[in-house]
Amino acid sequence: MSYWIMGIMAALMGLVGLLMAGAAKDSGILAFGLGLSLFGVLFCWFMIKTAFDEAERNAAEGR
C-alpha cells in the first residue's frame, strides 16, 4: 500500500513542477519546475520497478 501512496505523492510533485514551469517568468523557476517533474516521473518508474521486483521475488519463493 505504501507504493501507491509514494507513487501518488511523486505524481503530484511532478504535476506541481509542470505547473511551476508553465507559469515561470525566469529561467531558474523553469529549470526547477522541469527538474521536479522529471524527478516525479523517474521516482514513479522506480516505484513501479520495485513493486514488480517484489512480486517476482514472492512468486519465485512460492508465496
All heavy atoms as TSV, in Angstrom:
chain	resi	resn	atom	element	x	y	z
A	1	MET	N	N	0.819	-1.201	0.000
A	1	MET	CA	C	0.000	0.000	0.000
A	1	MET	C	C	0.861	1.263	0.000
A	1	MET	O	O	0.476	2.267	-0.570
A	1	MET	CB	C	-0.919	-0.040	1.219
A	1	MET	CG	C	-1.909	1.071	1.240
A	1	MET	SD	S	-2.989	0.933	-0.174
A	1	MET	CE	C	-4.285	1.983	0.270
A	2	SER	N	N	2.027	1.193	0.613
A	2	SER	CA	C	2.871	2.382	0.649
A	2	SER	C	C	3.402	2.736	-0.737
A	2	SER	O	O	3.724	3.891	-0.994
A	2	SER	CB	C	4.032	2.185	1.614
A	2	SER	OG	O	4.900	1.178	1.155
A	3	TYR	N	N	3.502	1.741	-1.645
A	3	TYR	CA	C	3.915	2.045	-3.010
A	3	TYR	C	C	2.916	2.979	-3.672
A	3	TYR	O	O	3.292	3.887	-4.401
A	3	TYR	CB	C	4.038	0.768	-3.846
A	3	TYR	CG	C	5.137	-0.154	-3.397
A	3	TYR	CD1	C	4.874	-1.461	-3.048
A	3	TYR	CD2	C	6.449	0.287	-3.320
A	3	TYR	CE1	C	5.885	-2.311	-2.637
A	3	TYR	CE2	C	7.460	-0.551	-2.908
A	3	TYR	CZ	C	7.178	-1.852	-2.572
A	3	TYR	OH	O	8.174	-2.677	-2.172
A	4	TRP	N	N	1.641	2.740	-3.424
A	4	TRP	CA	C	0.599	3.594	-4.002
A	4	TRP	C	C	0.689	5.014	-3.457
A	4	TRP	O	O	0.590	5.986	-4.211
A	4	TRP	CB	C	-0.784	3.018	-3.702
A	4	TRP	CG	C	-1.121	1.863	-4.575
A	4	TRP	CD1	C	-1.006	0.542	-4.263
A	4	TRP	CD2	C	-1.606	1.914	-5.909
A	4	TRP	NE1	N	-1.395	-0.220	-5.326
A	4	TRP	CE2	C	-1.773	0.590	-6.349
A	4	TRP	CE3	C	-1.921	2.958	-6.766
A	4	TRP	CZ2	C	-2.236	0.288	-7.618
A	4	TRP	CZ3	C	-2.389	2.650	-8.029
A	4	TRP	CH2	C	-2.541	1.323	-8.450
A	5	ILE	N	N	0.876	5.125	-2.158
A	5	ILE	CA	C	0.938	6.450	-1.537
A	5	ILE	C	C	2.145	7.225	-2.050
A	5	ILE	O	O	2.028	8.396	-2.448
A	5	ILE	CB	C	0.964	6.324	-0.005
A	5	ILE	CG1	C	-0.353	5.726	0.488
A	5	ILE	CG2	C	1.232	7.675	0.650
A	5	ILE	CD1	C	-0.338	5.323	1.943
A	6	MET	N	N	3.298	6.581	-2.083
A	6	MET	CA	C	4.503	7.256	-2.556
A	6	MET	C	C	4.397	7.584	-4.052
A	6	MET	O	O	4.850	8.645	-4.487
A	6	MET	CB	C	5.740	6.387	-2.294
A	6	MET	CG	C	6.054	6.214	-0.829
A	6	MET	SD	S	6.404	7.766	-0.002
A	6	MET	CE	C	7.922	8.220	-0.790
A	7	GLY	N	N	3.791	6.710	-4.830
A	7	GLY	CA	C	3.608	6.975	-6.250
A	7	GLY	C	C	2.687	8.152	-6.499
A	7	GLY	O	O	2.942	8.986	-7.376
A	8	ILE	N	N	1.607	8.224	-5.732
A	8	ILE	CA	C	0.677	9.343	-5.875
A	8	ILE	C	C	1.344	10.652	-5.463
A	8	ILE	O	O	1.189	11.682	-6.133
A	8	ILE	CB	C	-0.612	9.084	-5.068
A	8	ILE	CG1	C	-1.411	7.962	-5.735
A	8	ILE	CG2	C	-1.450	10.349	-4.943
A	8	ILE	CD1	C	-2.563	7.455	-4.913
A	9	MET	N	N	2.111	10.616	-4.390
A	9	MET	CA	C	2.812	11.826	-3.953
A	9	MET	C	C	3.835	12.283	-5.000
A	9	MET	O	O	3.954	13.483	-5.279
A	9	MET	CB	C	3.505	11.590	-2.601
A	9	MET	CG	C	2.552	11.358	-1.455
A	9	MET	SD	S	1.440	12.736	-1.171
A	9	MET	CE	C	2.570	13.918	-0.499
A	10	ALA	N	N	4.561	11.340	-5.600
A	10	ALA	CA	C	5.538	11.695	-6.629
A	10	ALA	C	C	4.837	12.251	-7.861
A	10	ALA	O	O	5.328	13.197	-8.489
A	10	ALA	CB	C	6.383	10.480	-6.989
A	11	ALA	N	N	3.694	11.669	-8.225
A	11	ALA	CA	C	2.938	12.180	-9.377
A	11	ALA	C	C	2.437	13.599	-9.111
A	11	ALA	O	O	2.480	14.457	-10.005
A	11	ALA	CB	C	1.772	11.253	-9.691
A	12	LEU	N	N	1.971	13.859	-7.905
A	12	LEU	CA	C	1.530	15.211	-7.561
A	12	LEU	C	C	2.684	16.201	-7.602
A	12	LEU	O	O	2.526	17.341	-8.060
A	12	LEU	CB	C	0.854	15.217	-6.198
A	12	LEU	CG	C	-0.521	14.552	-6.131
A	12	LEU	CD1	C	-1.024	14.532	-4.692
A	12	LEU	CD2	C	-1.501	15.245	-7.041
A	13	MET	N	N	3.865	15.769	-7.123
A	13	MET	CA	C	5.034	16.643	-7.201
A	13	MET	C	C	5.388	16.942	-8.652
A	13	MET	O	O	5.768	18.068	-8.992
A	13	MET	CB	C	6.243	16.014	-6.503
A	13	MET	CG	C	6.266	16.207	-5.028
A	13	MET	SD	S	7.856	15.882	-4.250
A	13	MET	CE	C	8.514	14.530	-5.140
A	14	GLY	N	N	5.270	15.934	-9.514
A	14	GLY	CA	C	5.542	16.146	-10.932
A	14	GLY	C	C	4.577	17.132	-11.553
A	14	GLY	O	O	4.964	17.985	-12.354
A	15	LEU	N	N	3.306	17.032	-11.184
A	15	LEU	CA	C	2.315	17.987	-11.696
A	15	LEU	C	C	2.578	19.398	-11.191
A	15	LEU	O	O	2.442	20.369	-11.943
A	15	LEU	CB	C	0.913	17.539	-11.306
A	15	LEU	CG	C	0.367	16.339	-12.074
A	15	LEU	CD1	C	-0.989	15.927	-11.497
A	15	LEU	CD2	C	0.255	16.657	-13.543
A	16	VAL	N	N	2.955	19.518	-9.936
A	16	VAL	CA	C	3.297	20.838	-9.394
A	16	VAL	C	C	4.493	21.411	-10.143
A	16	VAL	O	O	4.532	22.607	-10.467
A	16	VAL	CB	C	3.564	20.752	-7.872
A	16	VAL	CG1	C	4.216	22.019	-7.357
A	16	VAL	CG2	C	2.280	20.471	-7.125
A	17	GLY	N	N	5.470	20.555	-10.437
A	17	GLY	CA	C	6.632	21.003	-11.206
A	17	GLY	C	C	6.249	21.501	-12.585
A	17	GLY	O	O	6.769	22.512	-13.060
A	18	LEU	N	N	5.319	20.793	-13.248
A	18	LEU	CA	C	4.883	21.244	-14.564
A	18	LEU	C	C	4.124	22.562	-14.485
A	18	LEU	O	O	4.269	23.426	-15.355
A	18	LEU	CB	C	4.015	20.175	-15.224
A	18	LEU	CG	C	4.752	18.946	-15.731
A	18	LEU	CD1	C	3.755	17.927	-16.263
A	18	LEU	CD2	C	5.764	19.318	-16.786
A	19	LEU	N	N	3.320	22.714	-13.437
A	19	LEU	CA	C	2.607	23.980	-13.260
A	19	LEU	C	C	3.581	25.121	-12.996
A	19	LEU	O	O	3.405	26.233	-13.508
A	19	LEU	CB	C	1.590	23.859	-12.133
A	19	LEU	CG	C	0.382	22.976	-12.415
A	19	LEU	CD1	C	-0.460	22.816	-11.158
A	19	LEU	CD2	C	-0.436	23.534	-13.551
A	20	MET	N	N	4.601	24.843	-12.194
A	20	MET	CA	C	5.611	25.871	-11.929
A	20	MET	C	C	6.348	26.251	-13.206
A	20	MET	O	O	6.588	27.431	-13.471
A	20	MET	CB	C	6.618	25.375	-10.890
A	20	MET	CG	C	6.103	25.318	-9.485
A	20	MET	SD	S	7.301	24.626	-8.350
A	20	MET	CE	C	8.581	25.851	-8.426
A	21	ALA	N	N	6.717	25.230	-14.002
A	21	ALA	CA	C	7.446	25.505	-15.240
A	21	ALA	C	C	6.564	26.257	-16.232
A	21	ALA	O	O	7.053	27.128	-16.960
A	21	ALA	CB	C	7.942	24.195	-15.857
A	22	GLY	N	N	5.285	25.938	-16.248
A	22	GLY	CA	C	4.383	26.621	-17.174
A	22	GLY	C	C	4.158	28.075	-16.827
A	22	GLY	O	O	3.913	28.900	-17.707
A	23	ALA	N	N	4.225	28.408	-15.547
A	23	ALA	CA	C	3.981	29.785	-15.122
A	23	ALA	C	C	5.274	30.546	-14.835
A	23	ALA	O	O	5.236	31.652	-14.310
A	23	ALA	CB	C	3.109	29.783	-13.871
A	24	ALA	N	N	6.410	29.964	-15.196
A	24	ALA	CA	C	7.705	30.569	-14.857
A	24	ALA	C	C	7.934	31.856	-15.633
A	24	ALA	O	O	7.601	31.955	-16.811
A	24	ALA	CB	C	8.827	29.587	-15.145
A	25	LYS	N	N	8.493	32.823	-14.937
A	25	LYS	CA	C	8.845	34.090	-15.563
A	25	LYS	C	C	10.363	34.261	-15.668
A	25	LYS	O	O	10.836	35.206	-16.273
A	25	LYS	CB	C	8.246	35.234	-14.781
A	25	LYS	CG	C	6.727	35.190	-14.739
A	25	LYS	CD	C	6.150	36.558	-14.570
A	25	LYS	CE	C	4.661	36.565	-14.407
A	25	LYS	NZ	N	3.893	35.869	-15.362
A	26	ASP	N	N	11.108	33.332	-15.055
A	26	ASP	CA	C	12.562	33.364	-15.182
A	26	ASP	C	C	13.080	31.931	-15.350
A	26	ASP	O	O	12.363	30.959	-15.140
A	26	ASP	CB	C	13.227	34.050	-13.980
A	26	ASP	CG	C	12.942	33.374	-12.657
A	26	ASP	OD1	O	12.130	32.431	-12.621
A	26	ASP	OD2	O	13.543	33.768	-11.655
A	27	SER	N	N	14.316	31.823	-15.752
A	27	SER	CA	C	14.860	30.514	-16.099
A	27	SER	C	C	15.114	29.634	-14.870
A	27	SER	O	O	15.109	28.409	-14.990
A	27	SER	CB	C	16.141	30.672	-16.905
A	27	SER	OG	O	17.113	31.368	-16.152
A	28	GLY	N	N	15.309	30.243	-13.715
A	28	GLY	CA	C	15.547	29.459	-12.505
A	28	GLY	C	C	14.333	28.639	-12.096
A	28	GLY	O	O	14.436	27.443	-11.790
A	29	ILE	N	N	13.186	29.266	-12.086
A	29	ILE	CA	C	11.945	28.562	-11.737
A	29	ILE	C	C	11.585	27.551	-12.821
A	29	ILE	O	O	11.086	26.464	-12.529
A	29	ILE	CB	C	10.797	29.563	-11.509
A	29	ILE	CG1	C	11.108	30.474	-10.326
A	29	ILE	CG2	C	9.482	28.850	-11.269
A	29	ILE	CD1	C	11.257	29.762	-8.995
A	30	LEU	N	N	11.856	27.896	-14.071
A	30	LEU	CA	C	11.604	26.957	-15.171
A	30	LEU	C	C	12.438	25.700	-14.997
A	30	LEU	O	O	11.918	24.582	-15.086
A	30	LEU	CB	C	11.923	27.618	-16.511
A	30	LEU	CG	C	11.805	26.720	-17.749
A	30	LEU	CD1	C	10.363	26.307	-17.975
A	30	LEU	CD2	C	12.378	27.415	-18.959
A	31	ALA	N	N	13.718	25.858	-14.715
A	31	ALA	CA	C	14.609	24.708	-14.528
A	31	ALA	C	C	14.184	23.889	-13.307
A	31	ALA	O	O	14.180	22.659	-13.356
A	31	ALA	CB	C	16.051	25.175	-14.385
A	32	PHE	N	N	13.831	24.564	-12.222
A	32	PHE	CA	C	13.404	23.849	-11.023
A	32	PHE	C	C	12.111	23.077	-11.283
A	32	PHE	O	O	11.980	21.926	-10.877
A	32	PHE	CB	C	13.211	24.815	-9.853
A	32	PHE	CG	C	12.776	24.133	-8.599
A	32	PHE	CD1	C	13.676	23.391	-7.854
A	32	PHE	CD2	C	11.467	24.214	-8.159
A	32	PHE	CE1	C	13.278	22.748	-6.697
A	32	PHE	CE2	C	11.053	23.574	-7.012
A	32	PHE	CZ	C	11.974	22.836	-6.275
A	33	GLY	N	N	11.156	23.691	-11.951
A	33	GLY	CA	C	9.896	23.020	-12.250
A	33	GLY	C	C	10.082	21.813	-13.148
A	33	GLY	O	O	9.497	20.755	-12.927
A	34	LEU	N	N	10.912	21.960	-14.184
A	34	LEU	CA	C	11.177	20.826	-15.069
A	34	LEU	C	C	11.940	19.720	-14.339
A	34	LEU	O	O	11.684	18.537	-14.548
A	34	LEU	CB	C	11.947	21.290	-16.306
A	34	LEU	CG	C	11.154	22.153	-17.279
A	34	LEU	CD1	C	12.061	22.625	-18.416
A	34	LEU	CD2	C	9.949	21.420	-17.809
A	35	GLY	N	N	12.868	20.113	-13.484
A	35	GLY	CA	C	13.599	19.121	-12.687
A	35	GLY	C	C	12.690	18.382	-11.726
A	35	GLY	O	O	12.811	17.165	-11.547
A	36	LEU	N	N	11.774	19.101	-11.117
A	36	LEU	CA	C	10.828	18.486	-10.190
A	36	LEU	C	C	9.907	17.515	-10.918
A	36	LEU	O	O	9.634	16.414	-10.422
A	36	LEU	CB	C	10.012	19.565	-9.480
A	36	LEU	CG	C	9.136	19.137	-8.316
A	36	LEU	CD1	C	9.983	18.533	-7.211
A	36	LEU	CD2	C	8.351	20.322	-7.798
A	37	SER	N	N	9.468	17.887	-12.091
A	37	SER	CA	C	8.604	16.978	-12.856
A	37	SER	C	C	9.388	15.760	-13.336
A	37	SER	O	O	8.867	14.643	-13.330
A	37	SER	CB	C	7.948	17.702	-14.021
A	37	SER	OG	O	8.912	18.162	-14.917
A	38	LEU	N	N	10.634	15.940	-13.726
A	38	LEU	CA	C	11.471	14.810	-14.123
A	38	LEU	C	C	11.699	13.872	-12.937
A	38	LEU	O	O	11.625	12.649	-13.079
A	38	LEU	CB	C	12.811	15.301	-14.680
A	38	LEU	CG	C	13.790	14.216	-15.102
A	38	LEU	CD1	C	13.239	13.434	-16.285
A	38	LEU	CD2	C	15.136	14.826	-15.437
A	39	PHE	N	N	11.950	14.440	-11.760
A	39	PHE	CA	C	12.113	13.627	-10.570
A	39	PHE	C	C	10.844	12.832	-10.281
A	39	PHE	O	O	10.910	11.653	-9.929
A	39	PHE	CB	C	12.463	14.496	-9.357
A	39	PHE	CG	C	12.471	13.738	-8.068
A	39	PHE	CD1	C	13.534	12.912	-7.748
A	39	PHE	CD2	C	11.409	13.835	-7.182
A	39	PHE	CE1	C	13.538	12.198	-6.560
A	39	PHE	CE2	C	11.403	13.135	-5.998
A	39	PHE	CZ	C	12.477	12.309	-5.684
A	40	GLY	N	N	9.678	13.460	-10.430
A	40	GLY	CA	C	8.416	12.757	-10.189
A	40	GLY	C	C	8.231	11.576	-11.121
A	40	GLY	O	O	7.823	10.494	-10.700
A	41	VAL	N	N	8.552	11.765	-12.401
A	41	VAL	CA	C	8.415	10.675	-13.380
A	41	VAL	C	C	9.390	9.550	-13.063
A	41	VAL	O	O	9.016	8.366	-13.041
A	41	VAL	CB	C	8.638	11.213	-14.813
A	41	VAL	CG1	C	8.789	10.082	-15.805
A	41	VAL	CG2	C	7.506	12.127	-15.207
A	42	LEU	N	N	10.643	9.894	-12.829
A	42	LEU	CA	C	11.637	8.860	-12.540
A	42	LEU	C	C	11.325	8.117	-11.244
A	42	LEU	O	O	11.527	6.903	-11.148
A	42	LEU	CB	C	13.038	9.473	-12.481
A	42	LEU	CG	C	13.575	10.012	-13.802
A	42	LEU	CD1	C	14.938	10.662	-13.598
A	42	LEU	CD2	C	13.633	8.927	-14.851
A	43	PHE	N	N	10.834	8.823	-10.246
A	43	PHE	CA	C	10.506	8.181	-8.981
A	43	PHE	C	C	9.321	7.227	-9.151
A	43	PHE	O	O	9.308	6.146	-8.574
A	43	PHE	CB	C	10.203	9.222	-7.907
A	43	PHE	CG	C	10.139	8.642	-6.527
A	43	PHE	CD1	C	11.299	8.339	-5.848
A	43	PHE	CD2	C	8.921	8.393	-5.923
A	43	PHE	CE1	C	11.247	7.790	-4.568
A	43	PHE	CE2	C	8.859	7.853	-4.662
A	43	PHE	CZ	C	10.028	7.553	-3.977
A	44	CYS	N	N	8.333	7.619	-9.962
A	44	CYS	CA	C	7.203	6.714	-10.231
A	44	CYS	C	C	7.685	5.463	-10.950
A	44	CYS	O	O	7.244	4.354	-10.634
A	44	CYS	CB	C	6.127	7.415	-11.046
A	44	CYS	SG	S	5.087	8.507	-10.077
A	45	TRP	N	N	8.582	5.624	-11.928
A	45	TRP	CA	C	9.136	4.456	-12.610
A	45	TRP	C	C	9.884	3.560	-11.630
A	45	TRP	O	O	9.794	2.336	-11.704
A	45	TRP	CB	C	10.073	4.866	-13.720
A	45	TRP	CG	C	9.366	5.261	-14.986
A	45	TRP	CD1	C	8.065	5.046	-15.308
A	45	TRP	CD2	C	9.937	5.940	-16.083
A	45	TRP	NE1	N	7.794	5.566	-16.534
A	45	TRP	CE2	C	8.919	6.110	-17.040
A	45	TRP	CE3	C	11.204	6.431	-16.355
A	45	TRP	CZ2	C	9.143	6.743	-18.249
A	45	TRP	CZ3	C	11.414	7.052	-17.557
A	45	TRP	CH2	C	10.402	7.211	-18.489
A	46	PHE	N	N	10.636	4.160	-10.714
A	46	PHE	CA	C	11.357	3.375	-9.714
A	46	PHE	C	C	10.385	2.621	-8.803
A	46	PHE	O	O	10.623	1.457	-8.464
A	46	PHE	CB	C	12.268	4.284	-8.882
A	46	PHE	CG	C	12.917	3.584	-7.736
A	46	PHE	CD1	C	13.954	2.698	-7.955
A	46	PHE	CD2	C	12.495	3.804	-6.439
A	46	PHE	CE1	C	14.559	2.045	-6.900
A	46	PHE	CE2	C	13.082	3.159	-5.377
A	46	PHE	CZ	C	14.124	2.278	-5.606
A	47	MET	N	N	9.299	3.259	-8.412
A	47	MET	CA	C	8.322	2.585	-7.549
A	47	MET	C	C	7.648	1.424	-8.279
A	47	MET	O	O	7.395	0.377	-7.688
A	47	MET	CB	C	7.269	3.585	-7.053
A	47	MET	CG	C	7.812	4.654	-6.149
A	47	MET	SD	S	8.607	4.025	-4.665
A	47	MET	CE	C	7.215	3.355	-3.816
A	48	ILE	N	N	7.363	1.597	-9.568
A	48	ILE	CA	C	6.778	0.507	-10.351
A	48	ILE	C	C	7.762	-0.652	-10.447
A	48	ILE	O	O	7.396	-1.818	-10.263
A	48	ILE	CB	C	6.369	1.006	-11.748
A	48	ILE	CG1	C	5.197	1.968	-11.629
A	48	ILE	CG2	C	6.023	-0.157	-12.676
A	48	ILE	CD1	C	4.889	2.715	-12.908
A	49	LYS	N	N	9.036	-0.356	-10.705
A	49	LYS	CA	C	10.055	-1.388	-10.789
A	49	LYS	C	C	10.194	-2.129	-9.467
A	49	LYS	O	O	10.279	-3.361	-9.439
A	49	LYS	CB	C	11.397	-0.772	-11.184
A	49	LYS	CG	C	12.531	-1.784	-11.237
A	49	LYS	CD	C	13.872	-1.072	-11.257
A	49	LYS	CE	C	15.026	-2.004	-11.156
A	49	LYS	NZ	N	15.044	-2.815	-9.956
A	50	THR	N	N	10.186	-1.401	-8.376
A	50	THR	CA	C	10.315	-2.019	-7.056
A	50	THR	C	C	9.136	-2.940	-6.768
A	50	THR	O	O	9.323	-4.051	-6.247
A	50	THR	CB	C	10.408	-0.932	-5.970
A	50	THR	OG1	O	11.510	-0.082	-6.272
A	50	THR	CG2	C	10.614	-1.530	-4.606
A	51	ALA	N	N	7.944	-2.517	-7.103
A	51	ALA	CA	C	6.763	-3.343	-6.867
A	51	ALA	C	C	6.812	-4.625	-7.698
A	51	ALA	O	O	6.493	-5.711	-7.197
A	51	ALA	CB	C	5.496	-2.557	-7.168
A	52	PHE	N	N	7.219	-4.512	-8.961
A	52	PHE	CA	C	7.311	-5.695	-9.805
A	52	PHE	C	C	8.433	-6.628	-9.342
A	52	PHE	O	O	8.291	-7.849	-9.394
A	52	PHE	CB	C	7.505	-5.319	-11.268
A	52	PHE	CG	C	6.214	-5.066	-11.990
A	52	PHE	CD1	C	5.822	-3.778	-12.279
A	52	PHE	CD2	C	5.399	-6.113	-12.357
A	52	PHE	CE1	C	4.636	-3.537	-12.940
A	52	PHE	CE2	C	4.206	-5.884	-13.021
A	52	PHE	CZ	C	3.820	-4.589	-13.307
A	53	ASP	N	N	9.554	-6.071	-8.901
A	53	ASP	CA	C	10.637	-6.905	-8.382
A	53	ASP	C	C	10.186	-7.679	-7.148
A	53	ASP	O	O	10.514	-8.854	-6.990
A	53	ASP	CB	C	11.858	-6.059	-8.043
A	53	ASP	CG	C	12.592	-5.565	-9.277
A	53	ASP	OD1	O	12.309	-6.090	-10.376
A	53	ASP	OD2	O	13.438	-4.659	-9.128
A	54	GLU	N	N	9.456	-7.016	-6.273
A	54	GLU	CA	C	8.957	-7.684	-5.070
A	54	GLU	C	C	7.951	-8.779	-5.427
A	54	GLU	O	O	7.988	-9.873	-4.848
A	54	GLU	CB	C	8.318	-6.665	-4.133
A	54	GLU	CG	C	7.859	-7.261	-2.825
A	54	GLU	CD	C	7.297	-6.213	-1.899
A	54	GLU	OE1	O	7.892	-5.126	-1.804
A	54	GLU	OE2	O	6.254	-6.489	-1.279
A	55	ALA	N	N	7.070	-8.511	-6.380
A	55	ALA	CA	C	6.096	-9.522	-6.806
A	55	ALA	C	C	6.797	-10.712	-7.453
A	55	ALA	O	O	6.426	-11.875	-7.213
A	55	ALA	CB	C	5.094	-8.919	-7.768
A	56	GLU	N	N	7.821	-10.448	-8.239
A	56	GLU	CA	C	8.576	-11.528	-8.874
A	56	GLU	C	C	9.321	-12.362	-7.836
A	56	GLU	O	O	9.370	-13.588	-7.927
A	56	GLU	CB	C	9.559	-10.931	-9.875
A	56	GLU	CG	C	10.295	-11.930	-10.722
A	56	GLU	CD	C	11.177	-11.244	-11.727
A	56	GLU	OE1	O	12.330	-10.911	-11.359
A	56	GLU	OE2	O	10.723	-11.031	-12.856
A	57	ARG	N	N	9.894	-11.707	-6.834
A	57	ARG	CA	C	10.601	-12.416	-5.774
A	57	ARG	C	C	9.637	-13.280	-4.972
A	57	ARG	O	O	9.940	-14.431	-4.642
A	57	ARG	CB	C	11.312	-11.410	-4.865
A	57	ARG	CG	C	12.174	-12.039	-3.818
A	57	ARG	CD	C	13.003	-11.019	-3.027
A	57	ARG	NE	N	12.242	-9.868	-2.585
A	57	ARG	CZ	C	12.390	-8.637	-3.054
A	57	ARG	NH1	N	13.241	-8.386	-4.021
A	57	ARG	NH2	N	11.668	-7.635	-2.585
A	58	ASN	N	N	8.446	-12.765	-4.679
A	58	ASN	CA	C	7.451	-13.549	-3.945
A	58	ASN	C	C	6.968	-14.737	-4.763
A	58	ASN	O	O	6.716	-15.809	-4.217
A	58	ASN	CB	C	6.269	-12.664	-3.545
A	58	ASN	CG	C	6.625	-11.704	-2.432
A	58	ASN	OD1	O	7.612	-11.886	-1.724
A	58	ASN	ND2	N	5.850	-10.658	-2.295
A	59	ALA	N	N	6.836	-14.570	-6.078
A	59	ALA	CA	C	6.413	-15.685	-6.937
A	59	ALA	C	C	7.476	-16.757	-6.995
A	59	ALA	O	O	7.166	-17.958	-7.023
A	59	ALA	CB	C	6.083	-15.169	-8.329
A	60	ALA	N	N	8.745	-16.342	-7.011
A	60	ALA	CA	C	9.831	-17.318	-7.049
A	60	ALA	C	C	9.929	-18.101	-5.735
A	60	ALA	O	O	10.318	-19.269	-5.737
A	60	ALA	CB	C	11.151	-16.613	-7.341
A	61	GLU	N	N	9.597	-17.460	-4.635
A	61	GLU	CA	C	9.632	-18.136	-3.331
A	61	GLU	C	C	8.397	-18.978	-3.094
A	61	GLU	O	O	8.341	-19.740	-2.138
A	61	GLU	CB	C	9.786	-17.100	-2.220
A	61	GLU	CG	C	11.131	-16.401	-2.207
A	61	GLU	CD	C	11.204	-15.307	-1.167
A	61	GLU	OE1	O	10.187	-15.051	-0.485
A	61	GLU	OE2	O	12.274	-14.707	-1.044
A	62	GLY	N	N	7.388	-18.840	-3.939
A	62	GLY	CA	C	6.175	-19.630	-3.812
A	62	GLY	C	C	5.149	-19.076	-2.858
A	62	GLY	O	O	4.317	-19.787	-2.318
A	63	ARG	N	N	5.166	-17.794	-2.628
A	63	ARG	CA	C	4.194	-17.188	-1.717
A	63	ARG	C	C	2.932	-16.833	-2.441
A	63	ARG	O	O	2.783	-16.391	-3.457
A	63	ARG	CB	C	4.754	-15.927	-1.063
A	63	ARG	CG	C	5.821	-16.220	-0.077
A	63	ARG	CD	C	6.181	-14.961	0.640
A	63	ARG	NE	N	7.533	-15.048	1.171
A	63	ARG	CZ	C	8.096	-14.101	1.843
A	63	ARG	NH1	N	7.470	-12.981	2.063
A	63	ARG	NH2	N	9.297	-14.223	2.299
